[in-house]
Amino acid sequence: MIDHRLARLAGRHRLLFLVTVMLGFCAGLATVAQAFEMAGIIDAVFLGGFALEATVRPLVLLAAFICLRAALTTAERIAAHRLGERVVGEIHSRTLAHLEQVGPITLGLEHSGDMQMTLSEGIDDLGTWFTDYLPQLALSALVPTTVMVLVLTQDPFSALLLVFTAPLIPLFMVLIGGAAQSKARERFTALARLGAFFLDTIQGLTTLIALGRIRDRVDAVRRVTEDLRQRTMGVLRLAFVSALALELIATLSTAVVAVEIGLRLLYGRLEFRDAFFVLLLAPEFYLPLRLLGQRFHSGQAGVAAADRIFELLSLPVTVSAPAAVGSGMAPPEVLELRNVHFTYPSREGEEPRTALQGINFQLQRGETIALVGPSGSGKSTIANLLLRFIEPTHGSISADGLPAYNIAPGQWRRHLAWVPQEPHLLAADVADNIRLGRPDATDTDVKEAAKRAGALYFIEQLPQGWNTPIGVRGARLSGGEAQRLALARAFLTDAPFLILDEPGAGLDPESVEALEHSMSQLLQGRTALIIAHRLSTVRRADHVVVLDQGRVIQTGTFAELRSSEGLFSTMVRSLGGSP
Amino acid sequence: MSTAMSERRLEFSQTMGVMRRLMTLVLPLRWSIAATLTLGIATVGASVGLMGTAAWLITTAALHPSIADLQIAIVGVRFFGVSRGVFRYSERLLSHELTFKLLAGLRVWFIESLAPLAPARLLDRSVGDLLDRAVSDIEALQSFIIRVLSPPLVALAVGLGIGCFMAWFSVGAAATFALFFILAAVVVPAATWVWAHAEGRSSTISRSRLGDAVVDFVQGMPELLAFNGSQSHRAKIDTLRKELARAEHHAAMTDAVTTGAGVLLTHLAAVAILIITIPQVRSGNLSGVMLAVLCLAAVAAFEAATPLPQAARFLHQQVASAARLFEILDAQPTVFSPAEPSTTAWNEPGEQSPSLIFRNLSHTYPGTTRPAISGLNLEVGAGARVAIVGPSGAGKTTLAHLAQRFWDPEAGQVLIGGIDIRQLDLDNLRRSIGLVSQNTSLFCGTIKENLLMAQPSASTSELQAACRYAALESTLSELPEGLDTWIGEQGQRLSGGQRQRLSVARTLLQKPAVLILDEPTAQLDGPTASALLQQIFQAFEGTTTLHITHRLVEMENYDAIVVLDKGRMVQQGTHSDLVTRDGLYRRLWEAEHSMW
């Protein structure tokens, strides 16, 4: 009934949990006292014929207990909310910190819509578990036991009845709970799938429209939502049946107690006051159990969400941060890849893809290396390795002879700037997007970086200029414009090492000319690894490394490689340069 | 103070407006809703019945009557004991069934309404925002029938019913009950509504900002890591989370206080009724038996008032979510299908590909002042292949957008086969135009599923043929599951070249009358790009083709080349013609080839 991983989480907030439960328990005690006073007053007036004046004291006491009960109930709810909030805050930041260590390559295998759902709705469900379910679980053990003991002192026969019916409630919960749990998991998966499906649909909306196939997609949406509806109803039907069972046990038992004490009263075997007290207590005996039953559904959802969250938390860490070795590292003189192999992680049941097989090369401080090769030859993998998104399967990467795994990735990356192929633009304004690598940069610096990247002219034409928020995946910006923003980021970061993924791609010849100018400026005194698709870039490089199927097949200067037969000269010819 | 008042008043009238619309939405379900309400009333009624009868039974028994006098009460207690659970169960089942039908309908409606808005009307909305509306906002409306609409009506019926019942025995007791019930069912919820005023809106805003930040964290992780920005981004997420927690904390406080107030009012009502009725019992105006009955029945009746503060709090969320939905549902698309579309279609096999003509075309994007296209005349003859070149911002992509009617031009016409595209059904028009661009989306699923998107009825051999023409065959043979290979989110499991070939294969299956290429090779390296372009030309031999490019290679392949600059046509001709003349084309061409 209680997931041990969740229990461990609760254990870290023991004090708050105990306070919550104690407040709830005391509210339960106030309820008992209230019932006792109430029974006393009714007895005194009904059978004793007391006047109002004679019942002032018990009436005041009764009102006092009611006020106490209300105050304790309020306090319990506040404490429970605090508990949920704290656990959720902790698990949320822990999960994000872990995902960061898992890194983008492994995460690329996961579904980001799915993940987003887990990180929002999933986390909320978990919070509800701690706020609503867990304290109630404790109370449903404490309060009925206390009530039962009190009834025992007044009327052992009724107590016996309560003792017999009470275990039926947890029994039913467990019986139905097992089925409900798997249904709730299915439902959560369906909800996550719906999230992923909508994300996919919204991101691809323009393509769907261009294909003229939006109606088919709407039909698919209908199918996915219908599936979700049926699963949800499946979960709810079970939840309602279990609630029905609990409700029946509680109300029927109350009815049975009422009839039983009524009959014994009739034959004079019980005092009226005791009988009325028991009648008032009977519903209170079942109330915590019924509340637990009502919250069972949210308990289930919490466990299902916990499954997904703990799944994320158990994803393997790609690049482990070492103990503080090499902190405050100075910019290295040489980066070296020695006999580097890499195989991408794969989903279950799929062949892992080998991307690199024994790569050797050095990147000396101040030089520019152009990586060339057909798509899929392993160029991006080398960039991913140098960015420390992944670690080599075999072989090593080192900086000035110090193995990379001894250097914290954050330290390592401090000396790198990166211009990716398809830059992700954050949901922020243009200026903040450029500031990514240097959040404290002044407006002047940002402007200067944008100017150097050739981004100034279009930024200033945007409706809100620098403060323009960037929309659906940067829909306001063209591919070339997004790339220029990525360049501006690199300019602003001002790191000694550069990793440039296809810098010229997406830019027209006129801008390329301007860009080449600023790039040569940037490259001065800096070290660069360029995944090159343009020959102008290749020609400027000090060294060219030609890759094919994960191996280095040619290295040399541009002039050397152009004149010798091989993949490189074939690639050069295919551009069909001469007029 | 007065501004706060007028703000509340404004919010109240907005709430009423949104509620009215929600009501029209559920109007078709009114009979089922009536049944739900009846069952809800019966449930609380059974509770009241159980406690009232039980109290009557015990107090009467204390007077030691004959057992026969108790029989009816005994039966009553048992009846109410059983029926309450059954009523509650049926009510829940019915109301949830209703609700989820409503939600499923809303989701479909949302996507149906969203689709015509793309891309023109969605430029300033983030994916996270739209996703929130599609998933969370619609999910939020699930409490509409269950928690917002039905509880007040049930409370009204129960309050009236029990009030009348009590008045039969003691008008004073009934009045007391009414006072407390109104406090619990009207005053507390109203106070909740006022307290929760700001919280609903601010929690919705922080929720969507948090959603965006999480999307950025997951999808933009490479950039965040590379620029050492992930820690501060996580700190930002934490801050947003705390902001949300603050808004929700306010809600939790309101919730806790109203729960406490509910307990207080419920039981103090019993105390007040005692105070009123004890003298009546003494004076003989009320039987002692009824003293207990009235107290217990009153307490049980408050069950109907308990959910109301929550309903009031939900109301804000409901209104905010519903308003966000209506914003999308009400937005007007920029373009519409004609009422009576032309029946022309060009997808007959072997039919001649139609011409594509831009006549006197001018267009300025909303929010900008400089025209993207002005006074353009361009004719791509039937079966011809025309290249459009020019610097960034020359208006090249705008032509593709106008041909697909993402926008309608401010002036001028686009004609396919001599027919103004505004006379064609939108889906028909877009299926007639094949588009391969540098950022065509692929969908999460298998290769086959992505291909079937263009032509749901295509057979496996047609799919294979399309892959062959798109030079995707060797890739397929390397993949263990062939066509059934899962390509990941947005096709991320494929390389750039493979993704483009897949989108070419998809376009082939579409059998377009006219082909528009919008820099399909922009992200590819030289050899891959040249090979892909050759394969596209071969596969679409004879199809009227407009190729938007800034890569001036193999320009001899085009029947005509049109040079655009700042939205105007500055040059037109064949490659051999243009390259010998002084002008923008020659400058562009030299820039492209100066590297050799």
Interface residues (C-beta under 8 A of the other chain):
Chain A: Q34 M38 I41 I42 V45 F46 L47 G49 F50 A51 L52 T55 L59 L62 A63 I66 C67 R69 A70 A71 T73 T74 A75 E76 R77 I78 H81 E85 V88 G89 H92 S93 L96 A97 L99 E100 G103 P104 L107 G108 L109 H111 S112 G113 M115 Q116 M117 L119 S120 E121 L194 G195 A196 F197 F198 L199 D200 T201 I202 Q203 G204 L205 T206 T207 L208 I209 A210 L211 G212 R213 I214 R215 D216 R217 V218 V221 R222 T225 E226 L228 R229 T232 M233 L236 R237 F240 V241 A243 L244 E247 L248 T251 L252 T254 A255 V256 A258 V259 I261 G262 L263 L265 L266 G268 F272 A275 F276 L279 L280 P283 R347 E350 E351 V372 G373 P374 S375 G376 L387 R388 F389 P409 G410 R413 R414 L416 A417 W418 P420 Q421 E422 P423 H424 L425 L426 A427 L436 G437 P439 F458 Q461 P463 P469 G471 V472 R473 A475 R476 S478 G479 G480 E481 R489 T493 I499 E502 A505 G506 L507 D508 P509 E510 S511 V512 E513 H533 R534 L535 S536 R539 T570 M571 S574 L575 G576 G577 S578 P579
Chain B: A46 L50 M51 T53 A54 A55 L57 I58 T59 T60 A61 A62 H64 P65 I67 L70 A73 I74 V77 R78 F80 G81 V82 R84 G85 V86 R88 Y89 R92 L93 H96 E97 F100 K101 L103 A104 R107 V108 I111 E112 L114 A115 A118 P119 L122 L123 D124 R125 S126 V127 G128 L130 L131 A134 V135 S136 E139 R207 L210 G211 D212 A213 V214 V215 D216 F217 V218 Q219 G220 M221 P222 E223 L224 L225 A226 F227 N228 G229 S230 Q231 S232 R234 I237 D238 R241 K242 A245 E248 H249 A252 M253 D255 A256 V257 T259 G260 A261 V263 L264 H267 L268 A270 V271 L274 I275 I278 P279 V281 R282 G288 V289 L291 A292 C295 L296 G367 T368 R370 G390 P391 S392 G393 T397 Q404 F406 L426 D427 N428 L429 R430 R431 S432 I433 L435 Q438 N439 T440 S441 L442 F443 C444 M453 A454 P456 P480 W486 G488 E489 Q490 Q492 S495 G496 G497 Q498 R506 Q510 E519 A522 Q523 L524 D525 G526 P527 T528 A529 S530 A531 H550 L552 V553 E554 V579 R587 L588 A591 E592 H593 S594 M595 W596
